[in-house]
């Protein structure tokens, strides 16, 4: 069975958790988290958790564990500064990395922002039949990842990990 048949069998409505990692954002200023939630809801996915957490590894892990979702989309903390720990935390959480996500995201980003795309440590992976994405905190990066990569594939991904 090919990918088209798998997508046809994929669930249409998923339980999603959205986590913004930032030392400075709050609900009113979290444009990227808002964009992720809006785009998921436009596709009729359910938001089962939304949190903003500081760039602290233990806090990030605790928030992930507190949300019961099929798909987790984290934004912020994927750069190269000392406080950017999201990618490091997610590497501990996931069992199986999906390197094609980060590679493709950076390739698409390069078309928009040039060589600064190299600073992104965006990644995706799987653990215990759950899908995880770590995205940069920029709203344009979030929109690019959601539109071009995540929304077209999350149903297919959930189908595959549950076979």
Secondary structure, DSSP 8 states (H G I E B T S, - for coil): --HHHHHHHS-S--EEEEEEE-SS--TTT-HHHHHHHHHHHHTT-EEEEEEEE-S-HHHHHHHHHH---SEEEEES--SSSTT--HHHHHHHH-SEE-HHHHHHHHHHHHHHHGGGGGG---EEEEETTEEEEEE-S-HHHHHHHIIIIIHHHHHHHHHHHT-
